[in-house]
Amino acid sequence: MEHIYNFSAGPAVLPAEVLRQARDEILDWHDSGMSVMEMSHRGKEFMSIAAKTEADLRELAGIPDNYKVLFLSGGASSQFAMAPMNLLRGKKSANYVNTGEWSKKAIKEAKKYCAVNVAASSEDKNFTYAPAQDVWNVDPEAAYLHYTPNETIGGVEYNWVPDLTRYGRDMPLVADMSSSFMSRPLDVSRFGVIYAGAQKNVGPAGLCIVLVREDLLGTTVPGTPTMFDYKVHAENDSMYNTPPTYPMYITGLVLEWLKKNGGLEAMEKINVAKADLLYNFLDTTDFYHCPVAKPDRSRMNVPFTLKDTSLDGEFLKQAGARGLIQLKGHRSVGGMRASIYNAMPLEGVKALVEFMKEFADSHA
């Protein structure tokens, strides 16, 4: 097949340039005689990779000096427990906003460690919108507020950052940014903790990136395992144990690619153009339907259904024959989903829209 466009929600498409470089370096990284997969994580070769990866991440995201950058294993799902373990700081409750499957998982895990106040939920409309902050019922005495800026499965994205100053105290804002991290500029200083699985926009599966404000380190709930203590990882520069070395290396290459292509400001423009192209088409036809409220549509994950669901299988078959793969929606919601992360080129979205038009015309 001449070209494949991979719309997988994760592990997701990586830049072709990055994959080519990794291929060329897989047996011998920079004349070291070793693959990165063989290197000691404490050797000078890998330490240089880790240092550059963190420096490039700090530069691209504008991470302030009073934030630690952690490169951890366990995926973002481990953070569902690590967040309350590290951030309760003696308090008995935490605020959570529920906008879909990943929010629900985070809430379920947090309930093992504290009382959870669900400050807002969009479950009343099947998680198809992001509740406006004016309707949130926030407990001002809770330890923190957690939300999911982009729900990968439902395709709902906050296009604004919650303002917690209105609640009268310094309540840390905690965000699971797994599927939107590094897709647009962000003001890290507005957050206490940001965590993200790398396998959407910045790397392969196996790595979770955590940004944590330094004043939040050091007060864990009793019984917290050493490996779940942010302070331990911060004090050891993410080397308390062997970190996910090869995913860190690939992430470093992706960050270099982002820098060469104009950084997050340039990437946001491309991501907006891709999303607009697909959503504008969806809004012109009744053959397809996007269930998400327009102000809250994700730039990263675009869910849609066919008017005649009996055609779903044929749609996926013909799309695959055209090199458009991984379009099947999540098993919990059905339909289709096109994930159009940073590495998905505009040409891929154009090819998808062209196919969707042809398919609709041939089944009108």
ChimeraX attribute file (.defattr): number of C-alpha atoms within 10 A of each C-alpha:
attribute: neighborCount
match mode: 1-to-1
recipient: residues
	/A:1	6
	/A:2	5
	/A:3	9
	/A:4	13
	/A:5	20
	/A:6	22
	/A:7	25
	/A:8	20
	/A:9	25
	/A:10	20
	/A:11	16
	/A:12	24
	/A:13	24
	/A:14	22
	/A:15	19
	/A:16	11
	/A:17	13
	/A:18	20
	/A:19	14
	/A:20	11
	/A:21	12
	/A:22	17
	/A:23	11
	/A:24	11
	/A:25	15
	/A:26	15
	/A:27	16
	/A:28	14
	/A:29	17
	/A:30	12
	/A:31	9
	/A:32	11
	/A:33	11
	/A:34	15
	/A:35	16
	/A:36	25
	/A:37	16
	/A:38	14
	/A:39	18
	/A:40	13
	/A:41	20
	/A:42	12
	/A:43	9
	/A:44	11
	/A:45	16
	/A:46	21
	/A:47	16
	/A:48	12
	/A:49	19
	/A:50	21
	/A:51	13
	/A:52	17
	/A:53	22
	/A:54	19
	/A:55	15
	/A:56	18
	/A:57	21
	/A:58	17
	/A:59	14
	/A:60	20
	/A:61	17
	/A:62	14
	/A:63	18
	/A:64	14
	/A:65	10
	/A:66	11
	/A:67	20
	/A:68	24
	/A:69	23
	/A:70	24
	/A:71	25
	/A:72	27
	/A:73	21
	/A:74	13
	/A:75	19
	/A:76	24
	/A:77	18
	/A:78	15
	/A:79	24
	/A:80	21
	/A:81	20
	/A:82	21
	/A:83	24
	/A:84	26
	/A:85	24
	/A:86	21
	/A:87	23
	/A:88	20
	/A:89	16
	/A:90	12
	/A:91	15
	/A:92	14
	/A:93	21
	/A:94	28
	/A:95	27
	/A:96	25
	/A:97	25
	/A:98	25
	/A:99	27
	/A:100	24
	/A:101	16
	/A:102	22
	/A:103	21
	/A:104	16
	/A:105	13
	/A:106	25
	/A:107	24
	/A:108	14
	/A:109	19
	/A:110	23
	/A:111	15
	/A:112	12
	/A:113	16
	/A:114	17
	/A:115	15
	/A:116	21
	/A:117	18
	/A:118	18
	/A:119	20
	/A:120	21
	/A:121	22
	/A:122	16
	/A:123	13
	/A:124	8
	/A:125	10
	/A:126	14
	/A:127	22
	/A:128	23
	/A:129	25
	/A:130	26
	/A:131	19
	/A:132	13
	/A:133	15
	/A:134	7
	/A:135	10
	/A:136	13
	/A:137	13
	/A:138	20
	/A:139	18
	/A:140	17
	/A:141	15
	/A:142	19
	/A:143	22
	/A:144	26
	/A:145	26
	/A:146	27
	/A:147	25
	/A:148	27
	/A:149	25
	/A:150	30
	/A:151	29
	/A:152	27
	/A:153	23
	/A:154	28
	/A:155	27
	/A:156	30
	/A:157	26
	/A:158	20
	/A:159	14
	/A:160	10
	/A:161	15
	/A:162	16
	/A:163	12
	/A:164	19
	/A:165	10
	/A:166	9
	/A:167	12
	/A:168	9
	/A:169	10
	/A:170	13
	/A:171	20
	/A:172	20
	/A:173	21
	/A:174	24
	/A:175	22
	/A:176	26
	/A:177	23
	/A:178	28
	/A:179	29
	/A:180	25
	/A:181	25
	/A:182	26
	/A:183	27
	/A:184	19
	/A:185	16
	/A:186	17
	/A:187	11
	/A:188	17
	/A:189	14
	/A:190	15
	/A:191	21
	/A:192	23
	/A:193	24
	/A:194	23
	/A:195	25
	/A:196	25
	/A:197	30
	/A:198	29
	/A:199	23
	/A:200	29
	/A:201	29
	/A:202	35
	/A:203	27
	/A:204	23
	/A:205	18
	/A:206	20
	/A:207	26
	/A:208	26
	/A:209	22
	/A:210	22
	/A:211	23
	/A:212	23
	/A:213	20
	/A:214	16
	/A:215	10
	/A:216	18
	/A:217	17
	/A:218	14
	/A:219	17
	/A:220	23
	/A:221	18
	/A:222	8
	/A:223	7
	/A:224	14
	/A:225	11
	/A:226	12
	/A:227	14
	/A:228	18
	/A:229	19
	/A:230	27
	/A:231	22
	/A:232	16
	/A:233	20
	/A:234	19
	/A:235	12
	/A:236	11
	/A:237	15
	/A:238	21
	/A:239	18
	/A:240	13
	/A:241	12
	/A:242	12
	/A:243	17
	/A:244	20
	/A:245	24
	/A:246	19
	/A:247	23
	/A:248	27
	/A:249	21
	/A:250	23
	/A:251	25
	/A:252	24
	/A:253	24
	/A:254	25
	/A:255	26
	/A:256	18
	/A:257	17
	/A:258	23
	/A:259	17
	/A:260	9
	/A:261	12
	/A:262	12
	/A:263	20
	/A:264	19
	/A:265	15
	/A:266	15
	/A:267	21
	/A:268	18
	/A:269	12
	/A:270	18
	/A:271	22
	/A:272	15
	/A:273	14
	/A:274	23
	/A:275	22
	/A:276	13
	/A:277	15
	/A:278	19
	/A:279	20
	/A:280	11
	/A:281	14
	/A:282	19
	/A:283	13
	/A:284	10
	/A:285	11
	/A:286	11
	/A:287	18
	/A:288	19
	/A:289	17
	/A:290	21
	/A:291	19
	/A:292	22
	/A:293	15
	/A:294	13
	/A:295	12
	/A:296	18
	/A:297	26
	/A:298	28
	/A:299	27
	/A:300	28
	/A:301	26
	/A:302	27
	/A:303	28
	/A:304	23
	/A:305	19
	/A:306	17
	/A:307	13
	/A:308	10
	/A:309	12
	/A:310	9
	/A:311	13
	/A:312	16
	/A:313	12
	/A:314	12
	/A:315	20
	/A:316	17
	/A:317	13
	/A:318	14
	/A:319	19
	/A:320	16
	/A:321	12
	/A:322	17
	/A:323	17
	/A:324	22
	/A:325	19
	/A:326	20
	/A:327	23
	/A:328	20
	/A:329	21
	/A:330	15
	/A:331	9
	/A:332	9
	/A:333	13
	/A:334	15
	/A:335	19
	/A:336	22
	/A:337	25
	/A:338	25
	/A:339	30
	/A:340	29
	/A:341	29
	/A:342	28
	/A:343	23
	/A:344	23
	/A:345	16
	/A:346	17
	/A:347	11
	/A:348	19
	/A:349	22
	/A:350	14
	/A:351	15
	/A:352	22
	/A:353	18
	/A:354	12
	/A:355	17
	/A:356	19
	/A:357	15
	/A:358	12
	/A:359	17
	/A:360	16
	/A:361	10
	/A:362	8
	/A:363	9
	/A:364	7
